Amino acid sequence: MLLKKTALEMEAEAIQELLQGGVLTNMTAGGRVRAILSVISKMNGTVMNALDVNTALGYVTSATGYFLDLLGQAFGVDRRDAIACFVLKEDRVVKFYVNTGVLKDYIPGGSIPAGTTVQTSGGGAQYTVDQDVPFADTATSTYVPATAVGSGDTYRVGSGMLTSSSITDANVYVTNEKAISNGRNQESDANYRYRILNHWAARATANTTALKLAALSTPGVADVYMLRHFQGPGTVDVLITPVGNRVTDAMLRGAEARINEVASSGDYANVRGPRYVNLSLSTRLDFTKDTPDSEKADVRRAARDAQIEYVSSIPLGGSLILQELRARTQEASDRILDHEILCFGIDNRPQILRNYRLFEDELFLPDPEVETPFQVL
């Protein structure tokens, strides 16, 4: 076995070998023998480093980047590319609506045109409507399909964060009623390495590893929990954890289709998302004395976005920490002098202000039964 040695270690060993031989004895620094040994050791050290790196790149457990791609291709496993966030109309996520009258009063064409853009208040994430979406003459709202303008997880948005569009009429509003979280970056080395190492187990199909890897291949799925025999012999519940805080219908259908490709005919796999705990919150802000009235609406919006972002980041089975929620709210703007949480509701029922811990298959969701689940006054 070849053990890596540094240039200094090789130089020291060479000096000892020469001294023991008794032929060369003048090993003082600056001498000719010492200088020659130093140069040779440095060159051998460079070769040793290159050999060590190349050896490591030849193993799946230590290879990275391009070299890991080469090993994956040898196994027939390709690295997954980045995917843009998207929602279908059937998912009922991105909604255009009006508060007075009907949509046709403000959009005479009778449809949301393809190419209409939707974005967050700060413009950080932008989506495009994929196709013309006609609506009825009496409709006050309509859902549209939309795709992010770029790939990767930077375009993921929490519930209620898409608030402006390219439709110029101020009476037409837009929002996303659920989080959009099915976009992903190019697959990381760690995930890619895991799939390569489990490639043969997955090829066998009909086992837990094959089912889990199939579900994980669905865009937007962060993790998968396998509950075997949950509904009796021959059954398995596949619990999907989304990247954001909502499992969409498209995500469930995609995971189910992939699992059916590897499941055995005698087994029943029930693909489902987490149980949702509906959350509502009402907060009142105290502004600094120099805050003009024209800025207060923007400050309230920033505080609301900060609260939504925090709640969306709480993982399956995690905890809502009241102190962290207060800190996120306070840090949303330097115009906030102080704030007070007026109401904290779970499933539309008021709760005592305290930390709230979820069960292992639960996830927070802005309460769909409340008109404004995150209200900032």
C-alpha positions as CSV (number, residue, x, y, z in Angstrom):
1,M,0.0,0.0,0.0
2,L,1.3,3.4,-1.0
3,L,1.2,5.9,1.8
4,K,1.4,9.6,1.0
5,K,4.5,11.4,2.3
6,T,5.3,15.1,2.2
7,A,8.5,16.6,0.7
8,L,9.9,17.2,4.2
9,E,9.2,13.6,5.3
10,M,11.0,12.2,2.2
11,E,13.9,14.6,2.6
12,A,14.4,13.5,6.2
13,E,14.3,9.8,5.3
14,A,16.8,10.3,2.6
15,I,19.2,12.1,5.0
16,Q,18.9,9.3,7.5
17,E,19.6,6.7,4.8
18,L,22.8,8.5,3.6
19,L,24.1,9.0,7.1
20,Q,23.6,5.4,8.0
21,G,25.5,4.4,4.9
22,G,28.5,6.5,6.0
23,V,29.4,7.6,2.5
24,L,28.0,11.2,2.7
25,T,28.1,12.8,6.1
26,N,28.0,16.6,5.5
27,M,24.2,17.3,5.6
28,T,24.3,20.8,6.9
29,A,21.8,23.3,5.5
30,G,23.2,25.1,2.4
31,G,25.5,22.2,1.5
32,R,25.4,20.6,-1.9
33,V,24.1,17.3,-0.8
34,R,21.3,18.9,1.2
35,A,20.4,21.2,-1.7
36,I,20.1,18.2,-4.1
37,L,18.0,16.2,-1.6
38,S,15.7,19.2,-1.2
39,V,15.1,19.6,-4.9
40,I,14.5,15.9,-5.5
41,S,12.1,15.7,-2.5
42,K,10.1,18.6,-3.7
43,M,9.7,17.1,-7.1
44,N,8.7,13.7,-5.6
45,G,6.3,15.5,-3.3
46,T,4.5,17.0,-6.3
47,V,4.3,13.6,-7.9
48,M,3.0,12.1,-4.7
49,N,0.3,14.8,-4.4
50,A,-0.8,14.2,-8.0
51,L,-0.9,10.4,-7.4
52,D,-2.9,10.8,-4.2
53,V,-5.5,13.1,-5.9
54,N,-5.8,10.8,-9.0
55,T,-6.2,7.8,-6.8
56,A,-9.0,9.5,-4.8
57,L,-10.8,10.5,-8.0
58,G,-11.0,6.9,-9.1
59,Y,-13.4,6.0,-6.3
60,V,-17.1,7.0,-6.0
61,T,-16.7,7.7,-2.3
62,S,-14.1,10.4,-2.9
63,A,-14.4,11.6,-6.5
64,T,-16.0,15.0,-7.1
65,G,-17.3,17.2,-10.0
66,Y,-16.4,16.1,-13.5
67,F,-14.6,12.9,-12.3
68,L,-17.7,11.8,-10.4
69,D,-19.7,12.4,-13.6
70,L,-17.4,10.0,-15.4
71,L,-17.8,7.3,-12.8
72,G,-21.6,7.8,-12.8
73,Q,-21.7,7.4,-16.6
74,A,-19.8,4.1,-16.2
75,F,-22.6,2.9,-13.9
76,G,-25.3,4.3,-16.3
77,V,-26.3,6.9,-13.8
78,D,-26.4,10.5,-15.0
79,R,-26.3,13.6,-12.8
80,R,-29.7,15.4,-12.7
81,D,-29.8,18.8,-14.3
82,A,-31.3,21.9,-12.8
83,I,-35.1,22.3,-13.1
84,A,-37.2,25.5,-13.2
85,C,-40.0,25.9,-10.7
86,F,-43.5,25.5,-12.3
87,V,-47.1,25.1,-11.4
88,L,-50.1,23.8,-13.4
89,K,-53.5,25.5,-13.6
90,E,-54.9,22.3,-11.9
91,D,-52.6,22.9,-8.9
92,R,-54.6,26.1,-8.2
93,V,-51.6,28.1,-7.0
94,V,-51.1,31.3,-9.0
95,K,-54.3,33.3,-8.9
96,F,-55.4,36.5,-10.6
97,Y,-58.4,38.1,-8.9
98,V,-60.3,41.4,-8.3
99,N,-62.0,42.7,-5.2
100,T,-64.7,44.6,-7.0
101,G,-66.6,43.7,-10.1
102,V,-65.4,40.9,-12.4
103,L,-62.1,40.2,-14.2
104,K,-63.6,41.2,-17.6
105,D,-64.3,44.7,-16.4
106,Y,-60.5,45.3,-16.3
107,I,-59.3,42.7,-18.8
108,P,-61.7,43.1,-21.8
109,G,-59.9,40.4,-23.8
110,G,-61.5,37.7,-21.6
111,S,-58.2,35.9,-20.8
112,I,-54.9,36.2,-19.0
113,P,-52.4,36.3,-22.0
114,A,-49.5,34.0,-22.3
115,G,-46.2,35.8,-21.4
116,T,-47.8,37.7,-18.6
117,T,-45.1,38.0,-15.8
118,V,-45.7,37.5,-12.1
119,Q,-43.1,38.4,-9.5
120,T,-42.4,39.0,-5.8
121,S,-42.6,42.6,-4.4
122,G,-38.8,43.0,-4.7
123,G,-38.5,41.4,-8.1
124,G,-36.3,38.6,-6.8
125,A,-38.3,35.8,-8.4
126,Q,-40.2,36.1,-11.6
127,Y,-42.6,33.7,-13.3
128,T,-44.2,33.7,-16.8
129,V,-47.7,32.5,-17.6
130,D,-47.3,29.6,-20.0
131,Q,-50.5,29.9,-22.1
132,D,-53.5,32.0,-22.7
133,V,-56.0,31.3,-19.9
134,P,-59.6,32.3,-20.7
135,F,-62.1,33.0,-18.0
136,A,-65.9,33.3,-17.8
137,D,-67.6,36.7,-18.1
138,T,-68.7,36.4,-14.4
139,A,-65.4,35.2,-13.0
140,T,-63.8,37.2,-10.2
141,S,-60.7,35.1,-10.2
142,T,-58.8,32.5,-12.2
143,Y,-55.8,30.2,-11.8
144,V,-53.0,30.1,-14.3
145,P,-50.0,27.8,-15.1
146,A,-46.6,29.5,-14.6
147,T,-42.9,28.7,-14.9
148,A,-40.0,30.5,-13.4
149,V,-37.8,32.5,-15.8
150,G,-34.7,30.6,-14.7
151,S,-33.7,27.3,-13.2
152,G,-32.7,26.4,-9.6
153,D,-33.9,26.9,-6.1
154,T,-33.4,30.7,-6.1
155,Y,-36.9,30.9,-7.7
156,R,-38.7,29.1,-5.0
157,V,-41.3,31.2,-3.2
158,G,-43.3,30.9,-0.1
159,S,-47.1,31.2,0.0
160,G,-48.4,34.7,-0.8
161,M,-45.0,36.1,-2.0
162,L,-46.0,36.6,-5.7
163,T,-47.8,40.0,-5.4
164,S,-47.3,41.9,-8.7
165,S,-47.7,41.3,-12.4
166,S,-47.2,42.9,-15.8
167,I,-51.0,43.6,-16.0
168,T,-51.0,47.4,-15.4
169,D,-54.5,47.8,-14.1
170,A,-54.2,48.4,-10.4
171,N,-57.6,46.6,-9.8
172,V,-56.2,43.3,-10.9
173,Y,-54.3,41.5,-8.1
174,V,-52.2,38.3,-8.2
175,T,-51.0,35.9,-5.5
176,N,-49.7,32.4,-5.0
177,E,-51.9,30.6,-2.5
178,K,-49.3,27.8,-2.0
179,A,-45.6,27.7,-1.9
180,I,-43.8,26.9,-5.2
181,S,-40.9,24.7,-4.4
182,N,-40.4,22.1,-7.2
183,G,-37.4,23.8,-8.8
184,R,-33.9,22.5,-8.1
185,N,-30.3,23.2,-8.8
186,Q,-28.0,20.8,-10.6
187,E,-27.7,17.7,-8.4
188,S,-25.0,18.0,-5.7
189,D,-22.0,15.6,-5.5
190,A,-23.4,14.1,-2.2
191,N,-26.8,13.2,-3.7
192,Y,-25.3,12.0,-7.0
193,R,-22.8,9.8,-5.1
194,Y,-25.7,8.3,-3.0
195,R,-27.6,7.3,-6.2
196,I,-24.5,5.8,-7.7
197,L,-23.7,3.8,-4.6
198,N,-27.3,2.5,-4.5
199,H,-27.6,2.0,-8.2
200,W,-27.6,-1.8,-8.1
201,A,-30.1,-2.0,-5.2
202,A,-32.4,0.3,-7.1
203,R,-32.2,-1.7,-10.3
204,A,-33.5,-4.8,-8.4
205,T,-36.8,-2.8,-7.9
206,A,-39.6,-3.7,-5.5
207,N,-37.4,-2.9,-2.5
208,T,-37.4,0.0,-0.2
209,T,-34.3,1.6,-1.7
210,A,-35.8,1.4,-5.2
211,L,-39.1,3.0,-4.1
212,K,-37.3,5.8,-2.1
213,L,-35.0,6.7,-5.0
214,A,-37.9,6.7,-7.4
215,A,-39.8,9.2,-5.2
216,L,-36.7,11.3,-4.6
217,S,-36.3,11.8,-8.4
218,T,-39.5,13.9,-8.4
219,P,-38.9,17.6,-8.7
220,G,-39.7,19.4,-5.4
221,V,-39.3,16.4,-3.2
222,A,-36.7,17.0,-0.4
223,D,-37.0,13.7,1.5
224,V,-39.0,10.5,1.6
225,Y,-40.2,8.5,4.6
226,M,-41.1,4.8,4.0
227,L,-43.8,3.5,6.4
228,R,-44.0,-0.3,5.6
229,H,-47.1,-2.3,6.2
230,F,-48.8,0.9,7.3
231,Q,-52.2,-0.3,5.9
232,G,-51.5,-4.0,6.3
233,P,-49.3,-6.6,4.6
234,G,-48.3,-5.8,1.1
235,T,-48.7,-2.0,1.6
236,V,-46.3,0.9,2.1
237,D,-47.0,4.5,2.7
238,V,-44.6,6.8,0.9
239,L,-44.6,10.1,2.9
240,I,-43.1,12.9,0.7
241,T,-41.5,15.9,2.3
242,P,-41.6,18.9,0.0
243,V,-38.7,21.4,-0.4
244,G,-41.2,24.2,0.6
245,N,-44.3,23.9,2.7
246,R,-46.7,22.4,0.3
247,V,-47.0,19.1,-1.7
248,T,-48.6,19.9,-5.1
249,D,-50.9,17.6,-7.0
250,A,-48.3,17.5,-9.8
251,M,-45.6,16.4,-7.3
252,L,-47.8,13.5,-6.0
253,R,-48.7,12.3,-9.5
254,G,-45.1,12.5,-10.5
255,A,-43.9,10.5,-7.5
256,E,-46.7,7.9,-7.9
257,A,-45.8,7.3,-11.5
258,R,-42.1,6.8,-10.8
259,I,-42.8,4.5,-7.9
260,N,-45.2,2.4,-10.0
261,E,-42.4,1.7,-12.4
262,V,-40.3,-0.1,-9.7
263,A,-43.0,-1.4,-7.4
264,S,-44.0,-5.1,-7.5
265,S,-47.4,-6.0,-8.8
266,G,-48.4,-7.5,-5.4
267,D,-47.7,-4.4,-3.4
268,Y,-49.7,-1.2,-2.9
269,A,-47.8,2.0,-2.5
270,N,-49.8,5.0,-1.1
271,V,-48.0,8.2,-2.0
272,R,-49.1,11.1,0.3
273,G,-47.9,14.4,1.7
274,P,-47.6,15.4,5.3
275,R,-50.5,16.3,7.5
276,Y,-50.9,20.1,7.5
277,V,-51.2,22.3,10.6
278,N,-53.0,25.5,9.5
279,L,-51.4,28.5,10.9
280,S,-52.7,32.1,11.2
281,L,-50.9,35.1,12.8
282,S,-51.9,38.7,13.5
283,T,-49.2,41.3,14.3
284,R,-49.2,45.0,15.1
285,L,-46.2,47.1,14.3
286,D,-45.0,50.2,16.2
287,F,-43.0,52.4,13.8
288,T,-40.2,54.8,14.6
289,K,-41.2,58.4,14.8
290,D,-39.5,59.4,11.6
291,T,-41.4,56.8,9.5
292,P,-43.5,58.5,6.9
293,D,-47.0,57.2,6.2
294,S,-46.0,56.5,2.6
295,E,-43.5,53.8,3.8
296,K,-45.6,52.0,6.3
297,A,-47.3,49.7,3.8
298,D,-44.0,48.6,2.5
299,V,-42.7,47.9,6.0
300,R,-45.8,45.9,6.8
301,R,-45.3,43.9,3.6
302,A,-41.6,43.2,4.5
303,A,-42.6,42.0,8.0
304,R,-45.3,39.7,6.6
305,D,-42.9,38.3,4.0
306,A,-40.3,37.6,6.7
307,Q,-42.9,35.7,8.8
308,I,-44.0,33.7,5.8
309,E,-40.4,32.9,4.9
310,Y,-39.7,31.7,8.5
311,V,-42.7,29.5,8.7
312,S,-42.0,28.0,5.3
313,S,-38.5,27.1,6.4
314,I,-39.7,25.0,9.4
315,P,-39.2,21.3,8.3
316,L,-41.4,18.3,8.8
317,G,-41.8,17.6,12.5
318,G,-40.0,20.9,13.4
319,S,-40.9,23.6,15.9
320,L,-42.1,27.1,15.6
321,I,-39.9,29.1,18.0
322,L,-41.7,32.2,19.1
323,Q,-38.5,34.1,19.9
324,E,-37.2,33.4,16.4
325,L,-40.5,34.5,14.8
326,R,-40.2,37.8,16.8
327,A,-36.6,38.3,15.7
328,R,-37.4,37.7,12.0
329,T,-40.3,40.2,12.3
330,Q,-38.2,42.9,14.1
331,E,-35.3,42.5,11.6
332,A,-37.6,43.0,8.5
333,S,-37.0,46.8,8.6
334,D,-35.2,49.4,10.7
335,R,-38.4,51.4,10.7
336,I,-39.9,48.9,13.2
337,L,-39.5,50.2,16.7
338,D,-41.4,47.3,18.3
339,H,-44.2,44.9,17.5
340,E,-46.9,42.8,19.3
341,I,-48.4,39.5,18.3
342,L,-52.1,40.0,18.7
343,C,-53.3,36.5,17.7
344,F,-51.7,33.2,17.1
345,G,-54.1,30.6,15.6
346,I,-53.8,26.9,14.9
347,D,-56.6,25.4,12.6
348,N,-58.5,28.6,13.0
349,R,-58.5,28.4,16.8
350,P,-56.7,30.9,19.0
351,Q,-53.6,29.6,20.9
352,I,-51.5,30.7,23.9
353,L,-48.4,32.4,22.7
354,R,-45.8,29.7,23.0
355,N,-43.5,27.5,21.0
356,Y,-45.4,24.9,18.9
357,R,-43.8,21.5,18.1
358,L,-45.1,19.5,15.1
359,F,-45.5,15.7,15.1
360,E,-43.1,13.8,12.8
361,D,-45.5,13.8,9.8
362,E,-46.9,17.4,10.2
363,L,-46.0,20.6,8.4
364,F,-47.1,24.2,8.8
365,L,-49.3,25.8,6.2
366,P,-50.9,29.3,6.1
367,D,-54.5,28.7,7.0
368,P,-56.5,28.5,3.8
369,E,-59.8,29.1,5.7
370,V,-58.6,32.6,6.8
371,E,-58.7,35.4,4.3
372,T,-55.4,36.9,5.4
373,P,-53.5,34.2,7.4
374,F,-50.5,36.5,8.0
375,Q,-51.9,39.9,8.9
376,V,-49.6,42.8,9.8
377,L,-51.3,45.9,11.1
